[in-house]
Amino acid sequence: MPTITLKNIPNDLYTQLKKAANAHHRSLNSEILYCVERTLGIHKIDTSEYIEVARKLRAMTSQHNLTEQELNDAKNEGRS
């Protein structure tokens, strides 16, 4: 697989990419690839893949029913 090196990345752009990568639980490299693919329109959405991921997540969390208080606490966490 080919490799590419990015040079002279402006600090603001680097910071934005790093924040986006953290928010999406991706590495910086994966976030950059995602951005490039999205910009070039080469990443096709496979709905069956998303459905399978959703089913797995649902199965992993099905044993824990969240209360309204837990949901509100999670939504408000970190807000000032």
C-alpha positions as CSV (number, residue, x, y, z in Angstrom):
1,M,0.0,0.0,0.0
2,P,1.4,3.4,-0.9
3,T,2.6,5.8,1.8
4,I,2.4,9.6,1.7
5,T,4.0,12.2,4.0
6,L,2.3,15.5,4.7
7,K,4.6,18.5,5.4
8,N,4.1,22.1,6.5
9,I,0.6,21.5,8.0
10,P,-0.6,24.7,9.6
11,N,-1.0,24.5,13.3
12,D,-4.7,25.3,13.2
13,L,-5.4,22.6,10.7
14,Y,-3.4,20.1,12.7
15,T,-5.3,21.0,15.8
16,Q,-8.7,20.6,14.0
17,L,-7.7,17.3,12.5
18,K,-6.5,16.0,15.9
19,K,-9.8,17.1,17.6
20,A,-11.9,15.5,14.8
21,A,-9.9,12.3,15.1
22,N,-10.5,12.2,18.8
23,A,-14.2,12.9,18.4
24,H,-14.6,10.1,15.9
25,H,-12.3,7.7,17.8
26,R,-9.9,7.4,14.9
27,S,-6.2,7.8,14.5
28,L,-4.9,11.0,12.9
29,N,-4.0,9.0,9.8
30,S,-7.5,7.5,9.6
31,E,-9.1,10.9,10.0
32,I,-7.0,12.3,7.2
33,L,-7.8,9.4,4.9
34,Y,-11.5,9.8,5.8
35,C,-11.4,13.5,4.9
36,V,-9.6,12.8,1.6
37,E,-12.0,10.0,0.6
38,R,-15.0,12.2,1.5
39,T,-13.7,15.1,-0.5
40,L,-12.9,13.0,-3.5
41,G,-16.2,11.1,-3.3
42,I,-14.6,7.7,-3.5
43,H,-16.0,6.3,-0.3
44,K,-19.3,4.6,-1.0
45,I,-21.6,3.9,1.9
46,D,-22.3,0.2,2.4
47,T,-25.6,0.2,4.3
48,S,-25.4,-3.4,5.2
49,E,-22.1,-2.7,6.9
50,Y,-23.7,0.0,9.0
51,I,-26.6,-2.2,9.9
52,E,-24.3,-5.0,11.0
53,V,-22.4,-2.6,13.3
54,A,-25.6,-1.3,14.7
55,R,-26.8,-4.8,15.5
56,K,-23.5,-5.6,17.2
57,L,-23.7,-2.5,19.3
58,R,-27.3,-3.2,20.2
59,A,-26.4,-6.7,21.3
60,M,-23.6,-5.4,23.4
61,T,-25.8,-2.8,25.2
62,S,-29.1,-4.7,25.4
63,Q,-28.5,-5.8,29.0
64,H,-28.3,-2.2,30.3
65,N,-31.4,-0.1,30.2
66,L,-30.6,3.5,30.8
67,T,-32.7,5.6,33.1
68,E,-33.8,9.0,32.1
69,Q,-31.5,10.4,34.8
70,E,-28.5,8.5,33.4
71,L,-29.3,9.9,29.9
72,N,-29.6,13.4,31.2
73,D,-26.4,13.1,33.2
74,A,-24.6,11.8,30.1
75,K,-25.9,14.7,28.0
76,N,-25.0,17.3,30.5
77,E,-21.5,15.9,31.3
78,G,-18.9,18.5,30.5
79,R,-21.3,21.3,29.8
80,S,-20.9,24.5,31.7
